[in-house]
Amino acid sequence: MQNNHLRNVAIIAHVDHGKTTLVDEMLKQGGVYRENQEVVDRVMDSGDLERERGITILAKNTAIRYGDTKINIVDTPGHADFGGEVERILKMVNGVILLVDAAEGPMPQTRFVLSRALELGHRVIVVVNKIDRPDQRIHEVIDEVLELLLDLDATDEQLDSPMLFCSARQGICSYSPDDLGTDLQPLFKTILDYIPGPEADEASPFQMLVSSIDYNEFVGRIAIGRIERGTVKQNQEIAVCNYHDTEAAPKKAKATAIYEFEGLARKPVTEASAGSIICMSGIGDITIGDTICSLANPEPLPFVKISAPTMEMTFSINDSPFAGREGKFVTSRQLRDRLFRETLKDVSLRVTEIDGAMDAFNVAGRGEMHISILIETMRREGYEFQVSPPRVLYQEMDGKKCEPIERLVVDVPADSVGAVIEKIGSRKGDLVEMTPVGERMKIEFLVPARGLFGYRNEFLTDTRGEGIMASVFDSYAPFKGDLSRRSTGSLVSFETGDSVTYGLYNAQERGSLFIGAGVPVYGGMVVGVSPKSDDITVNVCKKKQLTNMRASGSDDALRLVPPRQLSLEQCLEFLADDELLEVTPKSLRIRKSILDHEKRMKALHSKK
């Protein structure tokens, strides 16, 4: 039996194709707000980091009413690094809205999320968004989407998916590419007509798969998922079991509170039945992939296996001369608790303790951005620690060492094509295809994941800031040989103290600096970048010797070049193999792993 008064849909797309903006408009036109209510843009991006960077990091649930039907909507992240979120969410819904930018067309992440949705047999509504862009090419994008569906072995029914054309920002949608439309009615109608209501077997014993976890200081962990069958009542005794953990006996628990989504809020309910997406609190150690079921019939549901991480970094306690000055949480126990707490929420993150090292942990994730978001979040919470350069995770396949390969798509001005192909070639990348798009060129490569470390800055320079690049994990392939990580060296501070204009003036002739005057530095700290391949030791604390003949006033003539301020991602990309990044709530400092100059030189010579 189907529940025809309910629809569960997820909105999937490549990054920045307008998912969150579309949800905003659906909420406005779905009557969630009062007439005169002040509305925030991108209301679903509730985290500080999400609002600052304009990206979605965690999938969010909301619900609107259209006529007498309730539509549960899940807004998913677009970045490949948060693909683990999307894979799980697709288990909760019966259909997906695939958004495609009318100018960019299908991108790598579009392919990744669409293939997952088609594997699960979901119905797809294709929405070509941003049709009001001056550089839109709607008719070409329609062909590209159909080619992508054919490429991914879609069924005849999936190939015949309805196609709509909209501008999420203006809140308009139409059935025809040449008609603008006036509101989102066509989209709401298509959801009701094309996406089936969830199967609602209310007579069978209760069963629900946990697809997402929320955390609240007051009630602890909150399980979110769709009820597969049966009904659950508040304070009902329930059992928790796991499909992959067959030996463990089902744990008893109690459904202390049940919530349904209504607009942007959670509405407490006393009971919920099959097909509904609900939140449930009261189960202390619940995790994603667990099944909550009735005590009489504990049957675990199979769970989508989350793709394995492809890169890792080592997090360790800060042992620099400035350790403990700026952070609130500085001990290895606090760092360990925080990292393991993150794995409760984020299933695609792995944290392992290093044998013999009490104060260091390996943190593996989907990509640089995945781990940098964790670093930034911890930093804002008051943690102080240091991280190693990112490194890829190799796998042994058929007796061969294999490495992760990324599918990289770049969209660049025609005159930058040569520089981009040359750089990717030097990083062991293979050219797959080139397609002209207006005056620009869209190029696809297969490139080792380690070849992309530190490439984004070079790419922006080569394309004069006009290039767009996006990559998604493709497969594992045999190891392609050694790559040079960085062609430049570092300017390393020789002594501890505060940087002085005189010392900086002499140092800036050797390369470009990361710091200005009056900044505390220590021996072994990286203060700039040298154009040569070897590191250069500089003394930025050196003061001018004053005598009767030399006055301190003549220092005013020294002109310093403004320092380069590196963001967290740029610091991680810059790190050489023998460097660490010291992260505190107030500062980011790059340093050598061996601070003492003499010991560092000995280690370098013994390596050579």
C-alpha positions as CSV (number, residue, x, y, z in Angstrom):
1,M,0.0,0.0,0.0
2,Q,1.3,3.5,-0.9
3,N,0.9,6.6,1.2
4,N,-0.3,9.0,-1.4
5,H,-0.3,12.0,1.0
6,L,3.5,11.8,1.3
7,R,6.6,12.3,-1.0
8,N,10.2,11.9,-0.1
9,V,12.7,13.6,-2.4
10,A,16.4,14.5,-2.4
11,I,17.9,17.4,-4.3
12,I,21.3,16.3,-5.9
13,A,23.7,18.2,-8.0
14,H,27.3,19.3,-8.6
15,V,28.6,22.1,-6.3
16,D,27.1,25.6,-6.8
17,H,24.4,24.5,-9.2
18,G,21.7,26.0,-6.9
19,K,20.4,23.2,-4.7
20,T,20.1,25.3,-1.5
21,T,18.6,28.3,-3.4
22,L,16.0,26.1,-4.9
23,V,15.0,24.7,-1.5
24,D,14.7,28.3,-0.3
25,E,12.2,29.1,-3.0
26,M,10.3,25.8,-2.4
27,L,9.9,26.8,1.2
28,K,8.7,30.3,0.4
29,Q,6.1,29.0,-2.2
30,G,5.2,26.0,0.0
31,G,3.8,28.4,2.6
32,V,6.4,27.8,5.3
33,Y,6.8,31.6,6.0
34,R,4.2,34.1,7.1
35,E,3.3,36.9,4.6
36,N,5.6,39.6,6.2
37,Q,8.3,37.3,7.7
38,E,11.9,38.3,7.1
39,V,13.7,35.5,5.3
40,V,17.4,34.6,5.3
41,D,19.0,33.6,2.0
42,R,20.2,29.9,1.9
43,V,18.4,29.2,5.1
44,M,19.3,25.5,4.9
45,D,23.1,26.3,5.3
46,S,22.9,26.8,9.0
47,G,26.5,26.2,10.0
48,D,28.9,29.2,10.2
49,L,31.4,27.6,7.8
50,E,28.6,26.8,5.4
51,R,27.4,30.4,5.3
52,E,30.9,31.8,5.0
53,R,32.0,29.5,2.2
54,G,28.7,29.3,0.4
55,I,28.7,25.5,0.4
56,T,26.6,22.8,2.0
57,I,28.6,20.4,4.2
58,L,25.9,18.4,6.0
59,A,22.6,17.1,4.4
60,K,19.6,18.9,5.9
61,N,15.9,17.8,6.1
62,T,12.9,20.0,5.7
63,A,9.2,19.5,4.7
64,I,6.5,21.6,2.9
65,R,2.8,21.1,2.2
66,Y,1.4,21.2,-1.3
67,G,-2.4,20.8,-1.2
68,D,-3.0,17.9,1.1
69,T,0.4,16.3,0.4
70,K,3.5,16.6,2.5
71,I,6.8,16.7,0.6
72,N,9.9,15.8,2.7
73,I,12.9,17.5,1.0
74,V,16.6,16.6,1.7
75,D,19.2,19.2,0.6
76,T,22.5,17.4,0.0
77,P,26.1,18.6,-0.3
78,G,27.6,19.1,-3.8
79,H,31.3,18.6,-3.0
80,A,32.8,15.2,-3.7
81,D,34.5,15.2,-0.3
82,F,31.1,15.0,1.3
83,G,29.9,12.2,-1.0
84,G,29.4,9.9,2.0
85,E,26.5,12.2,3.1
86,V,24.8,11.9,-0.3
87,E,25.1,8.1,-0.5
88,R,23.3,7.6,2.8
89,I,20.6,10.1,2.2
90,L,19.5,8.4,-1.1
91,K,18.3,5.4,1.0
92,M,15.7,7.6,2.7
93,V,13.9,8.9,-0.4
94,N,11.8,7.5,-3.3
95,G,13.0,9.9,-6.0
96,V,15.5,12.7,-6.7
97,I,15.6,16.1,-8.3
98,L,18.8,16.4,-10.4
99,L,19.8,20.0,-10.8
100,V,22.1,20.9,-13.8
101,D,23.5,24.4,-14.4
102,A,22.3,25.7,-17.8
103,A,25.8,27.0,-18.6
104,E,28.1,24.5,-17.1
105,G,26.1,21.3,-17.9
106,P,26.8,18.0,-16.1
107,M,30.0,18.1,-14.0
108,P,31.9,15.2,-12.3
109,Q,29.8,15.3,-9.1
110,T,26.6,15.3,-11.2
111,R,27.8,12.0,-12.7
112,F,28.7,10.6,-9.2
113,V,25.4,11.4,-7.5
114,L,23.3,10.4,-10.5
115,S,25.0,7.0,-10.8
116,R,24.2,6.3,-7.1
117,A,20.5,7.3,-7.6
118,L,20.1,5.2,-10.7
119,E,21.7,2.2,-8.9
120,L,19.0,2.4,-6.3
121,G,16.3,2.5,-9.0
122,H,15.1,6.0,-8.0
123,R,12.9,8.1,-10.4
124,V,14.7,11.2,-11.5
125,I,13.3,14.7,-12.3
126,V,15.9,16.6,-14.3
127,V,15.8,20.4,-13.6
128,V,18.0,22.7,-15.8
129,N,18.6,25.6,-13.5
130,K,19.9,29.2,-14.0
131,I,18.2,29.5,-17.4
132,D,18.4,33.3,-16.9
133,R,22.2,33.3,-17.2
134,P,23.4,35.3,-20.2
135,D,25.8,32.4,-21.2
136,Q,23.1,29.7,-20.9
137,R,23.1,26.9,-23.5
138,I,20.0,25.0,-22.6
139,H,19.6,22.9,-25.7
140,E,23.2,21.6,-25.6
141,V,22.8,20.9,-21.9
142,I,19.7,18.8,-22.5
143,D,21.7,16.6,-25.0
144,E,24.6,16.3,-22.4
145,V,22.2,15.1,-19.7
146,L,20.7,12.5,-22.0
147,E,24.2,11.3,-23.0
148,L,25.1,11.1,-19.3
149,L,21.9,9.0,-18.6
150,L,22.8,6.6,-21.5
151,D,26.4,6.5,-20.3
152,L,25.3,5.4,-16.8
153,D,23.0,2.6,-18.3
154,A,19.7,4.2,-17.2
155,T,16.6,2.1,-17.8
156,D,14.1,3.1,-20.5
157,E,11.9,4.7,-17.8
158,Q,14.8,6.7,-16.3
159,L,15.8,7.9,-19.9
160,D,12.2,9.2,-20.2
161,S,12.6,11.3,-17.1
162,P,10.6,14.6,-17.1
163,M,12.7,17.7,-17.7
164,L,11.9,21.1,-16.3
165,F,13.6,24.5,-16.8
166,C,13.9,26.9,-13.9
167,S,15.7,29.9,-12.3
168,A,15.9,29.0,-8.6
169,R,16.9,32.6,-7.7
170,Q,13.8,34.1,-9.3
171,G,11.6,31.2,-8.1
172,I,10.2,30.4,-11.5
173,C,9.9,27.1,-13.4
174,S,8.4,25.9,-16.7
175,Y,7.9,22.7,-18.9
176,S,9.5,24.3,-22.0
177,P,13.1,25.6,-22.5
178,D,11.7,28.7,-24.3
179,D,9.2,29.7,-21.6
180,L,10.2,31.3,-18.3
181,G,7.1,30.4,-16.2
182,T,5.8,32.4,-13.2
183,D,6.3,30.2,-10.1
184,L,7.4,26.7,-9.0
185,Q,3.9,25.1,-9.6
186,P,5.2,22.9,-12.5
187,L,7.9,21.5,-10.2
188,F,5.5,20.7,-7.3
189,K,3.0,19.1,-9.8
190,T,5.8,17.0,-11.4
191,I,6.9,15.7,-7.9
192,L,3.4,14.7,-7.1
193,D,2.7,13.0,-10.5
194,Y,6.0,11.4,-11.1
195,I,7.6,10.4,-7.8
196,P,5.8,7.6,-6.1
197,G,4.5,7.8,-2.5
198,P,6.5,5.6,-0.1
199,E,5.3,2.0,0.5
200,A,3.3,2.1,3.8
201,D,3.1,-1.4,5.3
202,E,1.6,-0.3,8.7
203,A,0.5,-3.8,9.8
204,S,4.0,-5.4,9.9
205,P,6.4,-4.9,12.9
206,F,8.2,-1.6,13.1
207,Q,11.5,-1.2,11.2
208,M,13.7,1.9,10.4
209,L,17.2,2.3,9.0
210,V,19.2,5.2,10.5
211,S,20.6,7.3,7.5
212,S,21.8,10.4,9.4
213,I,22.7,11.5,12.9
214,D,22.2,14.8,14.6
215,Y,23.7,15.7,17.9
216,N,22.3,17.9,20.7
217,E,23.9,18.8,24.0
218,F,20.7,18.1,25.9
219,V,19.4,14.8,24.4
220,G,22.6,13.4,22.9
221,R,22.4,11.6,19.6
222,I,19.3,11.9,17.4
223,A,18.7,9.2,14.8
224,I,17.2,10.4,11.5
225,G,15.7,7.9,9.0
226,R,12.7,6.7,7.1
227,I,10.3,4.2,8.7
228,E,10.4,1.2,6.3
229,R,7.3,-0.5,7.8
230,G,5.1,-0.6,10.9
231,T,4.3,2.2,13.4
232,V,6.3,3.5,16.4
233,K,4.8,5.2,19.4
234,Q,6.5,7.5,22.0
235,N,8.1,5.7,24.9
236,Q,7.8,2.4,23.0
237,E,10.4,-0.3,23.9
238,I,12.6,-0.9,20.8
239,A,15.6,-3.0,19.7
240,V,18.7,-1.7,17.9
241,C,20.7,-4.1,15.6
242,N,23.2,-3.9,12.7
243,Y,23.3,-5.8,9.4
244,H,27.1,-6.1,9.3
245,D,27.4,-7.0,13.0
246,T,25.5,-10.3,13.0
247,E,27.1,-11.7,16.2
248,A,26.0,-8.9,18.5
249,A,22.7,-9.3,20.2
250,P,20.1,-6.6,19.6
251,K,20.3,-3.8,22.2
252,K,17.2,-2.7,24.1
253,A,16.3,1.0,24.1
254,K,13.3,3.3,24.4
255,A,12.0,5.9,21.9
256,T,11.8,8.8,24.3
257,A,10.9,11.5,21.8
258,I,9.8,11.3,18.1
259,Y,9.8,14.3,15.8
260,E,8.6,14.9,12.2
261,F,9.8,17.7,9.9
262,E,7.4,20.6,9.3
263,G,8.9,23.5,7.4
264,L,12.2,24.4,9.1
265,A,11.2,23.1,12.5
266,R,10.8,19.7,14.1
267,K,7.4,18.9,15.4
268,P,7.1,16.5,18.3
269,V,4.6,13.6,17.5
270,T,3.3,10.8,19.7
271,E,3.4,8.2,16.9
272,A,4.7,7.9,13.3
273,S,4.0,5.3,10.6
274,A,5.7,3.7,7.5
275,G,7.0,6.1,4.9
276,S,7.6,9.1,7.2
277,I,11.0,10.6,7.7
278,I,11.4,11.1,11.5
279,C,14.0,11.9,14.2
280,M,14.2,9.8,17.3
281,S,16.1,10.6,20.5
282,G,16.8,8.4,23.5
283,I,19.2,5.9,22.1
284,G,22.7,6.8,23.5
285,D,25.2,5.1,21.2
286,I,23.1,4.8,18.0
287,T,25.1,5.2,14.8
288,I,24.5,5.5,11.0
289,G,23.6,2.1,9.5
290,D,21.9,0.7,12.6
291,T,18.4,-0.6,12.3
292,I,15.8,0.3,14.9
293,C,13.0,-2.3,15.1
294,S,10.3,-3.7,17.3
295,L,11.5,-6.0,20.2
296,A,9.3,-8.9,18.9
297,N,10.9,-9.0,15.4
298,P,14.5,-7.5,15.3
299,E,15.4,-7.7,11.6
300,P,18.4,-5.5,10.5
301,L,18.2,-3.8,7.1
302,P,21.2,-3.9,4.6
303,F,23.2,-0.7,4.6
304,V,25.0,1.0,1.7
305,K,28.7,0.5,2.2
306,I,30.4,3.9,2.5
307,S,33.2,4.5,0.0
308,A,36.6,4.2,1.6
309,P,38.7,7.3,2.3
310,T,41.4,8.1,-0.3
311,M,43.7,10.4,1.7
312,E,44.9,10.9,5.3
313,M,46.8,13.3,7.5
314,T,48.4,12.9,10.9
315,F,47.0,15.0,13.8
316,S,49.2,15.4,16.8
317,I,49.5,17.6,19.9
318,N,51.3,20.9,19.4
319,D,54.9,20.6,20.5
320,S,56.2,23.9,19.1
321,P,57.9,26.5,21.4
322,F,54.6,28.4,21.4
323,A,52.4,25.4,22.4
324,G,49.6,26.1,24.8
325,R,49.6,29.9,24.5
326,E,46.4,30.3,22.4
327,G,44.3,27.2,22.7
328,K,41.8,26.0,25.2
329,F,42.1,22.2,24.5
330,V,45.8,21.2,24.1
331,T,46.2,17.7,25.6
332,S,46.3,14.4,23.6
333,R,43.3,13.1,25.6
334,Q,41.2,16.1,24.5
335,L,42.3,15.8,20.9
336,R,41.6,12.0,20.9
337,D,38.1,12.5,22.3
338,R,37.2,15.2,19.8
339,L,38.4,13.2,16.8
340,F,36.5,10.1,17.8
341,R,33.4,12.2,18.5
342,E,33.6,13.5,14.9
343,T,33.4,9.9,13.6
344,L,30.0,9.5,15.3
345,K,28.6,12.1,13.0
346,D,30.7,11.7,9.9
347,V,30.7,8.1,8.6
348,S,33.3,8.7,5.7
349,L,36.0,9.8,8.3
350,R,38.3,7.2,9.8
351,V,40.5,7.9,12.9
352,T,43.2,5.4,13.9
353,E,45.7,5.6,16.7
354,I,49.4,5.2,15.7
355,D,51.2,2.3,17.3
356,G,53.8,3.6,19.8
357,A,52.7,7.2,19.5
358,M,50.5,8.3,22.4
359,D,49.8,11.8,21.1
360,A,49.3,11.3,17.3
361,F,46.3,10.0,15.3
362,N,45.8,9.3,11.6
363,V,42.7,10.9,10.2
364,A,41.6,9.6,6.8
365,G,38.9,11.3,4.7
366,R,37.5,11.8,1.2
367,G,39.7,14.7,0.2
368,E,41.6,17.8,1.3
369,M,38.5,19.9,1.8
370,H,36.8,17.1,3.9
371,I,39.7,17.2,6.4
372,S,40.3,21.0,6.2
373,I,36.6,21.6,7.3
374,L,37.3,19.4,10.3
375,I,40.5,21.4,11.1
376,E,38.7,24.7,10.8
377,T,35.8,23.5,13.0
378,M,38.1,22.3,15.7
379,R,40.2,25.4,15.6
380,R,37.1,27.6,16.2
381,E,36.1,25.4,19.1
382,G,39.5,26.2,20.8
383,Y,41.6,23.2,19.9
384,E,45.4,23.6,19.4
385,F,47.2,20.9,17.4
386,Q,49.5,20.3,14.4
387,V,48.9,18.4,11.2
388,S,51.1,16.7,8.6
389,P,51.0,17.2,4.9
390,P,48.1,15.2,3.2
391,R,49.1,11.8,1.7
392,V,47.1,9.4,-0.4
393,L,46.1,5.9,0.8
394,Y,47.5,3.2,-1.5
395,Q,45.9,-0.2,-1.9
396,E,47.3,-3.6,-2.8
397,M,45.4,-5.1,-5.8
398,D,46.5,-8.3,-7.6
399,G,49.9,-8.0,-6.0
400,K,50.4,-4.4,-7.4
401,K,50.5,-1.1,-5.5
402,C,47.5,0.9,-6.7
403,E,46.7,4.6,-6.1
404,P,43.4,6.6,-6.2
405,I,42.7,8.3,-9.5
406,E,40.5,11.4,-9.8
407,R,38.3,12.4,-12.7
408,L,39.2,16.1,-13.2
409,V,37.0,18.4,-15.3
410,V,38.3,21.9,-16.0
411,D,36.5,24.7,-17.8
412,V,39.1,27.2,-19.0
413,P,39.5,30.1,-21.5
414,A,40.8,28.8,-24.8
415,D,44.2,30.6,-24.5
416,S,45.0,28.8,-21.2
417,V,44.5,25.3,-22.5
418,G,48.2,24.6,-23.3
419,A,49.4,25.6,-19.9
420,V,46.8,23.5,-18.1
421,I,47.5,20.4,-20.3
422,E,51.2,20.8,-19.7
423,K,50.9,21.1,-15.9
424,I,48.5,18.1,-15.6
425,G,50.8,16.1,-17.9
426,S,53.7,16.7,-15.6
427,R,51.5,15.5,-12.7
428,K,51.0,12.1,-14.5
429,G,47.5,13.0,-15.7
430,D,45.9,11.5,-18.9
431,L,43.7,13.6,-21.2
432,V,40.3,11.9,-21.7
433,E,38.4,14.4,-23.8
434,M,38.2,18.1,-24.9
435,T,34.9,19.8,-25.8
436,P,34.7,23.5,-26.9
437,V,31.9,25.4,-25.0
438,G,31.5,28.8,-26.6
439,E,34.8,30.6,-26.3
440,R,35.9,28.3,-23.5
441,M,37.2,24.7,-23.4
442,K,36.0,21.9,-21.2
443,I,38.7,19.3,-20.7
444,E,38.5,16.0,-18.8
445,F,41.5,14.2,-17.3
446,L,42.2,11.1,-15.2
447,V,44.9,12.2,-12.8
448,P,46.4,10.6,-9.6
449,A,44.9,12.2,-6.4
450,R,48.4,13.1,-5.2
451,G,49.0,15.0,-8.4
452,L,46.3,17.5,-7.5
453,F,47.8,18.4,-4.1
454,G,48.8,22.0,-4.3
455,Y,47.6,22.4,-7.9
456,R,44.6,24.7,-7.4
457,N,46.8,27.9,-6.8
458,E,48.9,27.2,-10.0
459,F,45.7,26.5,-11.9
460,L,44.1,29.9,-10.9
461,T,47.4,31.6,-11.9
462,D,47.6,29.9,-15.3
463,T,43.9,30.7,-16.1
464,R,44.2,34.2,-14.7
465,G,41.5,33.4,-12.1
466,E,38.9,32.5,-14.8
467,G,39.2,28.7,-14.7
468,I,36.8,26.3,-12.9
469,M,38.1,22.9,-11.8
470,A,36.2,20.1,-10.1
471,S,37.3,16.5,-9.4
472,V,35.7,13.3,-8.1
473,F,37.2,9.9,-7.2
474,D,37.1,7.6,-10.2
475,S,39.0,4.4,-9.4
476,Y,42.2,2.8,-8.2
477,A,45.0,2.2,-10.8
478,P,48.6,0.9,-10.7
479,F,51.1,3.4,-9.1
480,K,52.3,5.9,-11.7
481,G,55.7,6.6,-10.3
482,D,57.2,9.4,-8.3
483,L,56.0,13.0,-8.5
484,S,57.8,16.1,-7.4
485,R,55.7,17.7,-4.6
486,R,56.9,21.3,-4.8
487,S,59.5,23.1,-6.9
488,T,60.1,25.9,-4.4
489,G,61.9,25.9,-1.1
490,S,61.0,27.6,2.3
491,L,62.4,30.6,4.1
492,V,63.1,29.3,7.6
493,S,63.5,31.5,10.7
494,F,66.8,31.0,12.4
495,E,66.1,32.3,15.9
496,T,63.2,32.9,18.3
497,G,61.9,36.4,18.9
498,D,59.7,39.0,17.3
499,S,60.1,39.8,13.6
500,V,61.8,43.2,12.9
501,T,61.6,45.5,9.8
502,Y,65.3,45.4,9.4
503,G,65.5,41.6,9.4
504,L,62.4,41.3,7.2
505,Y,63.9,43.8,4.7
506,N,67.0,41.6,4.2
507,A,64.9,38.4,4.1
508,Q,62.5,39.6,1.4
509,E,65.3,39.7,-1.1
510,R,65.5,35.9,-0.8
511,G,61.8,35.3,-1.6
512,S,58.2,36.3,-0.7
513,L,57.3,36.5,3.1
514,F,54.2,35.2,5.0
515,I,54.6,37.6,8.0
516,G,55.0,41.3,8.7
517,A,56.8,43.1,11.4
518,G,56.1,42.5,15.1
519,V,55.1,38.8,14.7
520,P,56.4,36.3,17.2
521,V,58.5,33.6,15.5
522,Y,60.6,30.7,16.6
523,G,63.6,28.8,15.2
524,G,62.5,26.3,12.5
525,M,59.3,28.2,11.7
526,V,58.6,28.8,7.9
527,V,58.3,32.6,7.3
528,G,58.2,32.6,3.5
529,V,58.7,30.9,0.2
530,S,62.0,30.9,-1.8
531,P,62.0,30.6,-5.6
532,K,64.9,28.1,-5.4
533,S,64.3,24.4,-4.7
534,D,66.4,24.4,-1.4
535,D,65.3,25.9,1.9
536,I,67.1,29.1,3.0
537,T,67.6,30.1,6.6
538,V,66.9,33.7,7.4
539,N,67.1,35.8,10.5
540,V,63.9,38.0,10.6
541,C,64.6,39.1,14.2
542,K,67.9,40.8,13.3
543,K,68.1,44.4,14.6
544,K,70.3,47.1,13.1
545,Q,73.4,47.8,15.1
546,L,73.2,51.3,16.3
547,T,76.4,53.5,16.7
548,N,77.1,57.2,16.8
549,M,77.2,57.2,13.1
550,R,74.0,55.2,12.5
551,A,70.7,56.6,13.7
552,S,67.6,54.5,14.2
553,G,65.5,57.0,12.3
554,S,66.9,56.1,8.9
555,D,65.0,52.8,9.2
556,D,61.9,54.6,8.0
557,A,63.3,54.4,4.5
558,L,63.0,50.6,4.5
559,R,60.1,49.5,2.4
560,L,58.5,46.1,3.1
561,V,56.5,44.2,0.5
562,P,53.1,43.3,2.0
563,P,53.2,39.7,3.2
564,R,51.2,36.9,1.5
565,Q,48.4,35.8,3.9
566,L,47.7,32.0,3.4
567,S,44.3,30.5,4.1
568,L,44.1,27.1,5.8
569,E,43.7,25.3,2.4
570,Q,46.7,27.2,0.9
571,C,48.8,26.2,4.0
572,L,47.9,22.5,3.6
573,E,48.8,22.7,-0.1
574,F,52.1,24.5,0.6
575,L,53.4,21.9,3.1
576,A,56.5,20.0,2.1
577,D,57.1,16.4,3.3
578,D,59.3,17.6,6.2
579,E,56.9,20.3,7.4
580,L,53.9,20.5,9.7
581,L,51.1,23.0,10.1
582,E,50.6,24.3,13.6
583,V,46.9,25.1,14.1
584,T,45.6,27.3,17.0
585,P,42.4,29.3,17.4
586,K,44.3,32.5,16.5
587,S,47.2,31.5,14.2
588,L,48.3,29.1,11.4
589,R,52.0,28.6,11.5
590,I,54.0,26.4,9.0
591,R,57.1,24.9,10.7
592,K,59.7,22.3,10.0
593,S,59.1,18.9,11.7
594,I,62.8,19.2,13.1
595,L,63.1,22.7,14.5
596,D,66.8,22.6,15.4
597,H,68.8,23.8,12.4
598,E,71.8,21.6,13.0
599,K,69.7,18.4,13.5
600,R,67.7,19.3,10.4
601,M,70.8,19.6,8.3
602,K,72.2,16.3,9.6
603,A,68.9,14.5,8.8
604,L,68.9,16.0,5.3
605,H,72.5,14.8,4.6
606,S,71.8,11.3,5.9
607,K,68.8,11.1,3.6
608,K,70.8,12.2,0.6
